[in-house]
Structure formats: structure tokens, C-alpha cells
Amino acid sequence: MKNENIILLREFIESQGIMCESYLRETTLLERDLRITGNDAVEFILAFGKKFNVDVSKFRLDEYFEAEGILGLFFPFFYKYINSPSKKKITIKELLDAMESHVLNPNGMM
């Protein structure tokens, strides 16, 4: 089922206008690798929930994604400097798990 879901997820990501690597891995980070952040992260998570019937109501975006602002313009260059160590990471694996459980619950937390 995961192989099928990763294909569906890749198609969804690309439909959101986000460029993927040629091979999407379970360890791919949404913010660092796919550069999903700020308002784009809000829209992405809501669209993901709707598309795959996943409850995202308890998902805390602010714990996983940096806010938009002036640094967002320079995101690719300054990522290693603005990446807060207190921010949690969310990977493709967590999205795949959510597609199966229908709840976005990264790292097993609520």
C-alpha cells in the first residue's frame, strides 16, 4: 500500500506546484527539502487533509514550519541559519502514515 500511496502523494505534491526530487523518499523533509513553509505550509496541509481524508485539526503548524517574512525571500540560501533547533521535523513518512491512519500525528504526538 505504501508504494501506491507514495505515487499518489508525489502526484499531489506536484499538483500543488511543488517541485519534487526524481525519487521521493520517506526521509524527505517537507520544509528543508521541499521548501514548504509559511502560508504555503498552511495551504499544503489543509489541501493534503482534504485530498486524502486526513484529520489535520490537531496538527500544530507553528511547531513544524517557519513563518513567512523577509527571511522567506532568502530561504534557500539562509535555511541552515534560520532553521530553529526547536522546530520539529515532518517527513514524507509521516504523511504516508497519515494517509493510512487518516490522522496527521507526526512522531506519535497529539
Biopython code that builds the backbone (N, CA, C, O; Angstrom):
import numpy as np
from Bio.PDB.StructureBuilder import StructureBuilder

atoms = [
    (1, "MET", "N", (0.816, -1.200, 0.000)),
    (1, "MET", "CA", (0.000, 0.000, 0.000)),
    (1, "MET", "C", (0.860, 1.264, 0.000)),
    (1, "MET", "O", (0.495, 2.256, -0.632)),
    (2, "LYS", "N", (2.003, 1.241, 0.704)),
    (2, "LYS", "CA", (2.844, 2.431, 0.767)),
    (2, "LYS", "C", (3.398, 2.809, -0.595)),
    (2, "LYS", "O", (3.504, 3.997, -0.901)),
    (3, "ASN", "N", (3.758, 1.821, -1.434)),
    (3, "ASN", "CA", (4.263, 2.144, -2.769)),
    (3, "ASN", "C", (3.209, 2.883, -3.572)),
    (3, "ASN", "O", (3.512, 3.851, -4.270)),
    (4, "GLU", "N", (1.978, 2.425, -3.472)),
    (4, "GLU", "CA", (0.870, 3.085, -4.166)),
    (4, "GLU", "C", (0.640, 4.481, -3.594)),
    (4, "GLU", "O", (0.416, 5.431, -4.344)),
    (5, "ASN", "N", (0.696, 4.607, -2.276)),
    (5, "ASN", "CA", (0.481, 5.891, -1.628)),
    (5, "ASN", "C", (1.585, 6.891, -1.947)),
    (5, "ASN", "O", (1.311, 8.083, -2.087)),
    (6, "ILE", "N", (2.815, 6.432, -2.063)),
    (6, "ILE", "CA", (3.899, 7.375, -2.359)),
    (6, "ILE", "C", (3.734, 7.953, -3.765)),
    (6, "ILE", "O", (4.103, 9.102, -4.011)),
    (7, "ILE", "N", (3.189, 7.173, -4.677)),
    (7, "ILE", "CA", (2.909, 7.677, -6.031)),
    (7, "ILE", "C", (1.797, 8.717, -5.966)),
    (7, "ILE", "O", (1.903, 9.780, -6.578)),
    (8, "LEU", "N", (0.725, 8.412, -5.223)),
    (8, "LEU", "CA", (-0.373, 9.367, -5.056)),
    (8, "LEU", "C", (0.106, 10.648, -4.371)),
    (8, "LEU", "O", (-0.296, 11.749, -4.747)),
    (9, "LEU", "N", (0.961, 10.496, -3.371)),
    (9, "LEU", "CA", (1.476, 11.652, -2.648)),
    (9, "LEU", "C", (2.359, 12.509, -3.550)),
    (9, "LEU", "O", (2.261, 13.736, -3.532)),
    (10, "ARG", "N", (3.211, 11.875, -4.330)),
    (10, "ARG", "CA", (4.064, 12.617, -5.262)),
    (10, "ARG", "C", (3.211, 13.405, -6.255)),
    (10, "ARG", "O", (3.491, 14.573, -6.523)),
    (11, "GLU", "N", (2.184, 12.779, -6.795)),
    (11, "GLU", "CA", (1.291, 13.464, -7.731)),
    (11, "GLU", "C", (0.609, 14.653, -7.057)),
    (11, "GLU", "O", (0.458, 15.715, -7.662)),
    (12, "PHE", "N", (0.195, 14.467, -5.797)),
    (12, "PHE", "CA", (-0.437, 15.552, -5.051)),
    (12, "PHE", "C", (0.545, 16.700, -4.849)),
    (12, "PHE", "O", (0.201, 17.858, -5.085)),
    (13, "ILE", "N", (1.750, 16.394, -4.419)),
    (13, "ILE", "CA", (2.765, 17.427, -4.174)),
    (13, "ILE", "C", (3.013, 18.232, -5.444)),
    (13, "ILE", "O", (3.069, 19.461, -5.408)),
    (14, "GLU", "N", (3.160, 17.537, -6.557)),
    (14, "GLU", "CA", (3.401, 18.230, -7.820)),
    (14, "GLU", "C", (2.179, 19.049, -8.243)),
    (14, "GLU", "O", (2.330, 20.108, -8.853)),
    (15, "SER", "N", (0.973, 18.572, -7.928)),
    (15, "SER", "CA", (-0.245, 19.328, -8.263)),
    (15, "SER", "C", (-0.334, 20.618, -7.453)),
    (15, "SER", "O", (-1.048, 21.546, -7.833)),
    (16, "GLN", "N", (0.393, 20.676, -6.334)),
    (16, "GLN", "CA", (0.425, 21.876, -5.503)),
    (16, "GLN", "C", (1.498, 22.861, -5.969)),
    (16, "GLN", "O", (1.721, 23.894, -5.337)),
    (17, "GLY", "N", (2.159, 22.532, -7.080)),
    (17, "GLY", "CA", (3.176, 23.418, -7.637)),
    (17, "GLY", "C", (4.522, 23.299, -6.959)),
    (17, "GLY", "O", (5.352, 24.203, -7.056)),
    (18, "ILE", "N", (4.743, 22.194, -6.276)),
    (18, "ILE", "CA", (6.000, 21.975, -5.560)),
    (18, "ILE", "C", (6.841, 20.991, -6.357)),
    (18, "ILE", "O", (6.373, 19.917, -6.736)),
    (19, "MET", "N", (8.077, 21.368, -6.602)),
    (19, "MET", "CA", (8.981, 20.503, -7.354)),
    (19, "MET", "C", (9.524, 19.422, -6.424)),
    (19, "MET", "O", (9.972, 19.708, -5.313)),
    (20, "CYS", "N", (9.477, 18.179, -6.893)),
    (20, "CYS", "CA", (9.997, 17.041, -6.133)),
    (20, "CYS", "C", (11.303, 16.565, -6.750)),
    (20, "CYS", "O", (11.596, 16.820, -7.918)),
    (21, "GLU", "N", (12.071, 15.870, -5.933)),
    (21, "GLU", "CA", (13.214, 15.162, -6.461)),
    (21, "GLU", "C", (12.669, 14.085, -7.395)),
    (21, "GLU", "O", (11.482, 13.763, -7.350)),
    (22, "SER", "N", (13.527, 13.536, -8.232)),
    (22, "SER", "CA", (13.048, 12.482, -9.130)),
    (22, "SER", "C", (12.551, 11.275, -8.335)),
    (22, "SER", "O", (11.658, 10.559, -8.791)),
    (23, "TYR", "N", (13.116, 11.046, -7.162)),
    (23, "TYR", "CA", (12.673, 9.941, -6.323)),
    (23, "TYR", "C", (12.350, 10.483, -4.935)),
    (23, "TYR", "O", (13.248, 10.909, -4.209)),
    (24, "LEU", "N", (11.088, 10.467, -4.569)),
    (24, "LEU", "CA", (10.646, 10.934, -3.269)),
    (24, "LEU", "C", (10.931, 9.857, -2.234)),
    (24, "LEU", "O", (10.539, 8.703, -2.411)),
    (25, "ARG", "N", (11.600, 10.223, -1.171)),
    (25, "ARG", "CA", (11.972, 9.266, -0.120)),
    (25, "ARG", "C", (11.128, 9.490, 1.135)),
    (25, "ARG", "O", (10.598, 10.582, 1.342)),
    (26, "GLU", "N", (11.009, 8.482, 1.950)),
    (26, "GLU", "CA", (10.291, 8.624, 3.218)),
    (26, "GLU", "C", (10.982, 9.631, 4.127)),
    (26, "GLU", "O", (10.332, 10.240, 4.977)),
    (27, "THR", "N", (12.283, 9.814, 3.962)),
    (27, "THR", "CA", (13.045, 10.725, 4.814)),
    (27, "THR", "C", (13.059, 12.165, 4.296)),
    (27, "THR", "O", (13.644, 13.042, 4.932)),
    (28, "THR", "N", (12.427, 12.416, 3.157)),
    (28, "THR", "CA", (12.371, 13.772, 2.610)),
    (28, "THR", "C", (11.641, 14.672, 3.601)),
    (28, "THR", "O", (10.530, 14.361, 4.029)),
    (29, "LEU", "N", (12.271, 15.788, 3.962)),
    (29, "LEU", "CA", (11.673, 16.748, 4.884)),
    (29, "LEU", "C", (10.850, 17.768, 4.112)),
    (29, "LEU", "O", (11.304, 18.300, 3.098)),
    (30, "LEU", "N", (9.649, 18.038, 4.587)),
    (30, "LEU", "CA", (8.775, 18.971, 3.885)),
    (30, "LEU", "C", (9.365, 20.372, 3.826)),
    (30, "LEU", "O", (9.373, 21.001, 2.768)),
    (31, "GLU", "N", (9.857, 20.861, 4.956)),
    (31, "GLU", "CA", (10.340, 22.239, 4.970)),
    (31, "GLU", "C", (11.715, 22.366, 4.309)),
    (31, "GLU", "O", (11.890, 23.200, 3.420)),
    (32, "ARG", "N", (12.654, 21.586, 4.709)),
    (32, "ARG", "CA", (14.019, 21.738, 4.185)),
    (32, "ARG", "C", (14.149, 21.279, 2.743)),
    (32, "ARG", "O", (14.700, 22.000, 1.910)),
    (33, "ASP", "N", (13.648, 20.085, 2.438)),
    (33, "ASP", "CA", (13.867, 19.510, 1.114)),
    (33, "ASP", "C", (12.873, 20.008, 0.062)),
    (33, "ASP", "O", (13.248, 20.253, -1.085)),
    (34, "LEU", "N", (11.607, 20.158, 0.454)),
    (34, "LEU", "CA", (10.593, 20.600, -0.499)),
    (34, "LEU", "C", (10.319, 22.099, -0.399)),
    (34, "LEU", "O", (9.592, 22.665, -1.215)),
    (35, "ARG", "N", (10.910, 22.730, 0.612)),
    (35, "ARG", "CA", (10.794, 24.180, 0.828)),
    (35, "ARG", "C", (9.350, 24.635, 1.012)),
    (35, "ARG", "O", (8.931, 25.668, 0.490)),
    (36, "ILE", "N", (8.613, 23.843, 1.761)),
    (36, "ILE", "CA", (7.233, 24.200, 2.096)),
    (36, "ILE", "C", (7.288, 24.922, 3.440)),
    (36, "ILE", "O", (7.709, 24.337, 4.438)),
    (37, "THR", "N", (6.872, 26.170, 3.474)),
    (37, "THR", "CA", (6.952, 26.959, 4.696)),
    (37, "THR", "C", (5.895, 28.051, 4.697)),
    (37, "THR", "O", (5.280, 28.325, 3.666)),
    (38, "GLY", "N", (5.684, 28.666, 5.831)),
    (38, "GLY", "CA", (4.776, 29.799, 5.951)),
    (38, "GLY", "C", (3.371, 29.505, 5.476)),
    (38, "GLY", "O", (2.812, 28.449, 5.773)),
    (39, "ASN", "N", (2.795, 30.457, 4.727)),
    (39, "ASN", "CA", (1.431, 30.313, 4.219)),
    (39, "ASN", "C", (1.293, 29.113, 3.299)),
    (39, "ASN", "O", (0.240, 28.477, 3.259)),
    (40, "ASP", "N", (2.350, 28.799, 2.557)),
    (40, "ASP", "CA", (2.317, 27.628, 1.679)),
    (40, "ASP", "C", (2.125, 26.348, 2.488)),
    (40, "ASP", "O", (1.451, 25.421, 2.040)),
    (41, "ALA", "N", (2.721, 26.300, 3.682)),
    (41, "ALA", "CA", (2.582, 25.121, 4.535)),
    (41, "ALA", "C", (1.133, 24.970, 5.001)),
    (41, "ALA", "O", (0.599, 23.861, 5.037)),
    (42, "VAL", "N", (0.505, 26.083, 5.354)),
    (42, "VAL", "CA", (-0.899, 26.045, 5.780)),
    (42, "VAL", "C", (-1.765, 25.496, 4.654)),
    (42, "VAL", "O", (-2.559, 24.577, 4.855)),
    (43, "GLU", "N", (-1.600, 26.069, 3.471)),
    (43, "GLU", "CA", (-2.393, 25.634, 2.322)),
    (43, "GLU", "C", (-2.114, 24.174, 1.971)),
    (43, "GLU", "O", (-3.032, 23.421, 1.644)),
    (44, "PHE", "N", (-0.842, 23.778, 2.040)),
    (44, "PHE", "CA", (-0.459, 22.411, 1.707)),
    (44, "PHE", "C", (-1.103, 21.413, 2.662)),
    (44, "PHE", "O", (-1.695, 20.428, 2.219)),
    (45, "ILE", "N", (-0.995, 21.655, 3.961)),
    (45, "ILE", "CA", (-1.531, 20.719, 4.961)),
    (45, "ILE", "C", (-3.053, 20.628, 4.849)),
    (45, "ILE", "O", (-3.611, 19.534, 4.928)),
    (46, "LEU", "N", (-3.727, 21.761, 4.667)),
    (46, "LEU", "CA", (-5.188, 21.732, 4.521)),
    (46, "LEU", "C", (-5.602, 20.974, 3.260)),
    (46, "LEU", "O", (-6.536, 20.173, 3.293)),
    (47, "ALA", "N", (-4.910, 21.226, 2.157)),
    (47, "ALA", "CA", (-5.222, 20.518, 0.903)),
    (47, "ALA", "C", (-4.918, 19.030, 1.034)),
    (47, "ALA", "O", (-5.659, 18.197, 0.510)),
    (48, "PHE", "N", (-3.834, 18.690, 1.728)),
    (48, "PHE", "CA", (-3.478, 17.286, 1.963)),
    (48, "PHE", "C", (-4.593, 16.594, 2.739)),
    (48, "PHE", "O", (-5.027, 15.502, 2.373)),
    (49, "GLY", "N", (-5.054, 17.234, 3.809)),
    (49, "GLY", "CA", (-6.132, 16.653, 4.619)),
    (49, "GLY", "C", (-7.392, 16.416, 3.814)),
    (49, "GLY", "O", (-8.029, 15.368, 3.926)),
    (50, "LYS", "N", (-7.747, 17.402, 3.000)),
    (50, "LYS", "CA", (-8.956, 17.280, 2.190)),
    (50, "LYS", "C", (-8.809, 16.192, 1.131)),
    (50, "LYS", "O", (-9.711, 15.375, 0.952)),
    (51, "LYS", "N", (-7.682, 16.179, 0.433)),
    (51, "LYS", "CA", (-7.459, 15.230, -0.660)),
    (51, "LYS", "C", (-7.478, 13.783, -0.169)),
    (51, "LYS", "O", (-8.076, 12.914, -0.805)),
    (52, "PHE", "N", (-6.820, 13.527, 0.971)),
    (52, "PHE", "CA", (-6.644, 12.149, 1.442)),
    (52, "PHE", "C", (-7.512, 11.809, 2.650)),
    (52, "PHE", "O", (-7.288, 10.793, 3.308)),
    (53, "ASN", "N", (-8.519, 12.669, 2.950)),
    (53, "ASN", "CA", (-9.423, 12.421, 4.064)),
    (53, "ASN", "C", (-8.650, 12.190, 5.370)),
    (53, "ASN", "O", (-8.860, 11.204, 6.076)),
    (54, "VAL", "N", (-7.751, 13.136, 5.660)),
    (54, "VAL", "CA", (-6.905, 13.064, 6.855)),
    (54, "VAL", "C", (-7.304, 14.193, 7.800)),
    (54, "VAL", "O", (-7.404, 15.349, 7.389)),
    (55, "ASP", "N", (-7.529, 13.853, 9.065)),
    (55, "ASP", "CA", (-7.843, 14.856, 10.084)),
    (55, "ASP", "C", (-6.567, 15.617, 10.430)),
    (55, "ASP", "O", (-5.623, 15.049, 10.978)),
    (56, "VAL", "N", (-6.549, 16.907, 10.103)),
    (56, "VAL", "CA", (-5.378, 17.746, 10.392)),
    (56, "VAL", "C", (-5.705, 18.787, 11.466)),
    (56, "VAL", "O", (-4.920, 19.706, 11.701)),
    (57, "SER", "N", (-6.859, 18.642, 12.114)),
    (57, "SER", "CA", (-7.346, 19.654, 13.047)),
    (57, "SER", "C", (-6.445, 19.856, 14.264)),
    (57, "SER", "O", (-6.424, 20.947, 14.833)),
    (58, "LYS", "N", (-5.715, 18.848, 14.667)),
    (58, "LYS", "CA", (-4.862, 18.977, 15.848)),
    (58, "LYS", "C", (-3.386, 19.185, 15.491)),
    (58, "LYS", "O", (-2.531, 19.267, 16.373)),
    (59, "PHE", "N", (-3.103, 19.269, 14.196)),
    (59, "PHE", "CA", (-1.726, 19.463, 13.748)),
    (59, "PHE", "C", (-1.310, 20.910, 13.986)),
    (59, "PHE", "O", (-1.967, 21.837, 13.512)),
    (60, "ARG", "N", (-0.211, 21.102, 14.725)),
    (60, "ARG", "CA", (0.286, 22.442, 15.081)),
    (60, "ARG", "C", (1.334, 22.894, 14.070)),
    (60, "ARG", "O", (2.516, 22.580, 14.214)),
    (61, "LEU", "N", (0.908, 23.621, 13.059)),
    (61, "LEU", "CA", (1.813, 24.092, 12.008)),
    (61, "LEU", "C", (2.995, 24.876, 12.567)),
    (61, "LEU", "O", (4.119, 24.734, 12.086)),
    (62, "ASP", "N", (2.743, 25.702, 13.581)),
    (62, "ASP", "CA", (3.794, 26.548, 14.133)),
    (62, "ASP", "C", (4.920, 25.746, 14.786)),
    (62, "ASP", "O", (6.019, 26.269, 14.977)),
    (63, "GLU", "N", (4.662, 24.501, 15.126)),
    (63, "GLU", "CA", (5.702, 23.657, 15.722)),
    (63, "GLU", "C", (6.609, 23.025, 14.663)),
    (63, "GLU", "O", (7.678, 22.509, 14.987)),
    (64, "TYR", "N", (6.180, 23.066, 13.394)),
    (64, "TYR", "CA", (6.903, 22.385, 12.332)),
    (64, "TYR", "C", (7.455, 23.301, 11.243)),
    (64, "TYR", "O", (8.440, 22.962, 10.586)),
    (65, "PHE", "N", (6.825, 24.457, 11.050)),
    (65, "PHE", "CA", (7.197, 25.309, 9.927)),
    (65, "PHE", "C", (7.532, 26.716, 10.379)),
    (65, "PHE", "O", (6.894, 27.254, 11.284)),
    (66, "GLU", "N", (8.535, 27.312, 9.749)),
    (66, "GLU", "CA", (8.888, 28.706, 9.989)),
    (66, "GLU", "C", (7.822, 29.597, 9.363)),
    (66, "GLU", "O", (7.215, 29.234, 8.355)),
    (67, "ALA", "N", (7.599, 30.741, 9.952)),
    (67, "ALA", "CA", (6.650, 31.707, 9.414)),
    (67, "ALA", "C", (7.273, 32.423, 8.221)),
    (67, "ALA", "O", (8.492, 32.464, 8.057)),
    (68, "GLU", "N", (6.401, 32.979, 7.403)),
    (68, "GLU", "CA", (6.896, 33.766, 6.278)),
    (68, "GLU", "C", (7.346, 35.120, 6.773)),
    (68, "GLU", "O", (6.963, 35.555, 7.858)),
    (69, "GLY", "N", (8.136, 35.765, 5.997)),
    (69, "GLY", "CA", (8.634, 37.093, 6.328)),
    (69, "GLY", "C", (9.782, 37.423, 5.400)),
    (69, "GLY", "O", (9.964, 36.779, 4.367)),
    (70, "ILE", "N", (10.542, 38.412, 5.766)),
    (70, "ILE", "CA", (11.638, 38.849, 4.912)),
    (70, "ILE", "C", (12.663, 37.742, 4.682)),
    (70, "ILE", "O", (13.240, 37.649, 3.598)),
    (71, "LEU", "N", (12.894, 36.904, 5.692)),
    (71, "LEU", "CA", (13.852, 35.811, 5.509)),
    (71, "LEU", "C", (13.353, 34.782, 4.504)),
    (71, "LEU", "O", (14.147, 34.070, 3.890)),
    (72, "GLY", "N", (12.029, 34.703, 4.337)),
    (72, "GLY", "CA", (11.471, 33.769, 3.371)),
    (72, "GLY", "C", (11.962, 34.019, 1.960)),
    (72, "GLY", "O", (12.046, 33.094, 1.152)),
    (73, "LEU", "N", (12.285, 35.263, 1.661)),
    (73, "LEU", "CA", (12.806, 35.594, 0.338)),
    (73, "LEU", "C", (14.154, 34.939, 0.081)),
    (73, "LEU", "O", (14.495, 34.611, -1.055)),
    (74, "PHE", "N", (14.913, 34.754, 1.154)),
    (74, "PHE", "CA", (16.255, 34.197, 1.032)),
    (74, "PHE", "C", (16.336, 32.780, 1.574)),
    (74, "PHE", "O", (17.413, 32.294, 1.917)),
    (75, "PHE", "N", (15.176, 32.118, 1.647)),
    (75, "PHE", "CA", (15.068, 30.795, 2.260)),
    (75, "PHE", "C", (16.134, 29.803, 1.801)),
    (75, "PHE", "O", (16.807, 29.214, 2.647)),
    (76, "PRO", "N", (16.315, 29.592, 0.492)),
    (76, "PRO", "CA", (17.283, 28.570, 0.083)),
    (76, "PRO", "C", (18.699, 28.850, 0.571)),
    (76, "PRO", "O", (19.429, 27.927, 0.933)),
    (77, "PHE", "N", (19.087, 30.117, 0.580)),
    (77, "PHE", "CA", (20.458, 30.467, 0.960)),
    (77, "PHE", "C", (20.668, 30.418, 2.469)),
    (77, "PHE", "O", (21.707, 29.953, 2.938)),
    (78, "PHE", "N", (19.684, 30.898, 3.229)),
    (78, "PHE", "CA", (19.858, 31.035, 4.668)),
    (78, "PHE", "C", (19.221, 29.927, 5.497)),
    (78, "PHE", "O", (19.200, 30.019, 6.725)),
    (79, "TYR", "N", (18.703, 28.886, 4.857)),
    (79, "TYR", "CA", (17.969, 27.860, 5.614)),
    (79, "TYR", "C", (18.764, 27.332, 6.793)),
    (79, "TYR", "O", (18.227, 27.177, 7.889)),
    (80, "LYS", "N", (20.044, 27.053, 6.571)),
    (80, "LYS", "CA", (20.826, 26.459, 7.660)),
    (80, "LYS", "C", (20.983, 27.409, 8.844)),
    (80, "LYS", "O", (21.275, 26.969, 9.956)),
    (81, "TYR", "N", (20.792, 28.711, 8.614)),
    (81, "TYR", "CA", (20.912, 29.678, 9.697)),
    (81, "TYR", "C", (19.586, 29.964, 10.385)),
    (81, "TYR", "O", (19.558, 30.248, 11.583)),
    (82, "ILE", "N", (18.483, 29.890, 9.638)),
    (82, "ILE", "CA", (17.177, 30.208, 10.233)),
    (82, "ILE", "C", (16.452, 28.979, 10.758)),
    (82, "ILE", "O", (15.425, 29.100, 11.426)),
    (83, "ASN", "N", (16.974, 27.811, 10.463)),
    (83, "ASN", "CA", (16.323, 26.582, 10.907)),
    (83, "ASN", "C", (16.444, 26.456, 12.413)),
    (83, "ASN", "O", (17.508, 26.133, 12.941)),
    (84, "SER", "N", (15.363, 26.711, 13.083)),
    (84, "SER", "CA", (15.354, 26.677, 14.533)),
    (84, "SER", "C", (15.483, 25.248, 15.042)),
    (84, "SER", "O", (14.744, 24.366, 14.605)),
    (85, "PRO", "N", (16.420, 25.011, 15.966)),
    (85, "PRO", "CA", (16.541, 23.656, 16.519)),
    (85, "PRO", "C", (15.308, 23.239, 17.306)),
    (85, "PRO", "O", (15.106, 22.051, 17.562)),
    (86, "SER", "N", (14.474, 24.216, 17.694)),
    (86, "SER", "CA", (13.273, 23.866, 18.457)),
    (86, "SER", "C", (12.129, 23.429, 17.543)),
    (86, "SER", "O", (11.132, 22.887, 18.020)),
    (87, "LYS", "N", (12.260, 23.657, 16.244)),
    (87, "LYS", "CA", (11.219, 23.224, 15.312)),
    (87, "LYS", "C", (11.285, 21.714, 15.124)),
    (87, "LYS", "O", (12.363, 21.133, 15.005)),
    (88, "LYS", "N", (10.119, 21.097, 15.100)),
    (88, "LYS", "CA", (10.027, 19.668, 14.845)),
    (88, "LYS", "C", (10.121, 19.445, 13.341)),
    (88, "LYS", "O", (9.837, 20.346, 12.552)),
    (89, "LYS", "N", (10.512, 18.269, 12.962)),
    (89, "LYS", "CA", (10.637, 17.920, 11.545)),
    (89, "LYS", "C", (9.469, 17.030, 11.141)),
    (89, "LYS", "O", (9.023, 16.178, 11.909)),
    (90, "ILE", "N", (8.983, 17.245, 9.923)),
    (90, "ILE", "CA", (7.951, 16.369, 9.383)),
    (90, "ILE", "C", (8.428, 15.867, 8.030)),
    (90, "ILE", "O", (8.877, 16.634, 7.178)),
    (91, "THR", "N", (8.318, 14.567, 7.860)),
    (91, "THR", "CA", (8.827, 13.920, 6.652)),
    (91, "THR", "C", (7.682, 13.333, 5.823)),
    (91, "THR", "O", (6.525, 13.302, 6.242)),
    (92, "ILE", "N", (8.049, 12.881, 4.658)),
    (92, "ILE", "CA", (7.104, 12.188, 3.782)),
    (92, "ILE", "C", (6.527, 10.963, 4.496)),
    (92, "ILE", "O", (5.359, 10.627, 4.298)),
    (93, "LYS", "N", (7.329, 10.298, 5.319)),
    (93, "LYS", "CA", (6.846, 9.116, 6.050)),
    (93, "LYS", "C", (5.638, 9.456, 6.913)),
    (93, "LYS", "O", (4.680, 8.685, 6.967)),
    (94, "GLU", "N", (5.673, 10.606, 7.592)),
    (94, "GLU", "CA", (4.528, 10.995, 8.427)),
    (94, "GLU", "C", (3.277, 11.237, 7.581)),
    (94, "GLU", "O", (2.163, 10.940, 8.011)),
    (95, "LEU", "N", (3.468, 11.776, 6.381)),
    (95, "LEU", "CA", (2.317, 11.973, 5.502)),
    (95, "LEU", "C", (1.765, 10.629, 5.023)),
    (95, "LEU", "O", (0.551, 10.438, 4.951)),
    (96, "LEU", "N", (2.661, 9.709, 4.698)),
    (96, "LEU", "CA", (2.226, 8.368, 4.278)),
    (96, "LEU", "C", (1.478, 7.664, 5.408)),
    (96, "LEU", "O", (0.455, 7.020, 5.173)),
    (97, "ASP", "N", (1.986, 7.787, 6.630)),
    (97, "ASP", "CA", (1.312, 7.201, 7.790)),
    (97, "ASP", "C", (-0.081, 7.814, 7.969)),
    (97, "ASP", "O", (-1.042, 7.111, 8.280)),
    (98, "ALA", "N", (-0.178, 9.135, 7.769)),
    (98, "ALA", "CA", (-1.461, 9.822, 7.905)),
    (98, "ALA", "C", (-2.455, 9.362, 6.843)),
    (98, "ALA", "O", (-3.655, 9.280, 7.102)),
    (99, "MET", "N", (-1.954, 9.065, 5.654)),
    (99, "MET", "CA", (-2.845, 8.580, 4.592)),
    (99, "MET", "C", (-3.478, 7.244, 4.976)),
    (99, "MET", "O", (-4.597, 6.941, 4.560)),
    (100, "GLU", "N", (-2.765, 6.449, 5.767)),
    (100, "GLU", "CA", (-3.289, 5.150, 6.197)),
    (100, "GLU", "C", (-4.169, 5.260, 7.438)),
    (100, "GLU", "O", (-5.200, 4.595, 7.540)),
    (101, "SER", "N", (-3.746, 6.116, 8.391)),
    (101, "SER", "CA", (-4.493, 6.230, 9.650)),
    (101, "SER", "C", (-5.589, 7.296, 9.603)),
    (101, "SER", "O", (-6.476, 7.316, 10.457)),
    (102, "HIS", "N", (-5.528, 8.170, 8.618)),
    (102, "HIS", "CA", (-6.465, 9.278, 8.430)),
    (102, "HIS", "C", (-6.377, 10.331, 9.521)),
    (102, "HIS", "O", (-7.328, 11.079, 9.753)),
    (103, "VAL", "N", (-5.222, 10.387, 10.194)),
    (103, "VAL", "CA", (-4.943, 11.417, 11.198)),
    (103, "VAL", "C", (-3.485, 11.833, 11.031)),
    (103, "VAL", "O", (-2.593, 10.986, 10.995)),
    (104, "LEU", "N", (-3.243, 13.154, 10.927)),
    (104, "LEU", "CA", (-1.866, 13.631, 10.863)),
    (104, "LEU", "C", (-1.356, 13.756, 12.278)),
    (104, "LEU", "O", (-1.748, 14.656, 13.021)),
    (105, "ASN", "N", (-0.471, 12.837, 12.640)),
    (105, "ASN", "CA", (0.023, 12.706, 14.004)),
    (105, "ASN", "C", (1.525, 12.438, 13.957)),
    (105, "ASN", "O", (1.959, 11.351, 14.337)),
    (106, "PRO", "N", (2.343, 13.414, 13.493)),
    (106, "PRO", "CA", (3.778, 13.175, 13.377)),
    (106, "PRO", "C", (4.410, 12.798, 14.704)),
    (106, "PRO", "O", (4.030, 13.302, 15.761)),
    (107, "ASN", "N", (5.363, 11.919, 14.626)),
    (107, "ASN", "CA", (6.127, 11.476, 15.789)),
    (107, "ASN", "C", (5.258, 10.890, 16.898)),
    (107, "ASN", "O", (5.684, 10.834, 18.052)),
    (108, "GLY", "N", (4.048, 10.455, 16.564)),
    (108, "GLY", "CA", (3.173, 9.816, 17.531)),
    (108, "GLY", "C", (2.656, 10.738, 18.611)),
    (108, "GLY", "O", (2.222, 10.264, 19.661)),
    (109, "MET", "N", (2.688, 12.053, 18.386)),
    (109, "MET", "CA", (2.265, 13.017, 19.402)),
    (109, "MET", "C", (0.916, 13.604, 19.047)),
    (109, "MET", "O", (0.532, 13.619, 17.878)),
    (110, "MET", "N", (0.201, 14.083, 20.033)),
    (110, "MET", "CA", (-1.062, 14.793, 19.822)),
    (110, "MET", "C", (-0.950, 16.193, 20.331)),
    (110, "MET", "O", (-1.910, 16.959, 20.246)),
]
sb = StructureBuilder()
sb.init_structure("model")
sb.init_model(0)
sb.init_chain("A")
sb.init_seg("    ")
for serial, (resi, resn, name, xyz) in enumerate(atoms, 1):
    if name == "N":
        sb.init_residue(resn, " ", resi, " ")
    sb.init_atom(name, np.array(xyz, "f"), 0.0, 1.0, " ", f" {name:<3s}", serial, name[0])
structure = sb.get_structure()
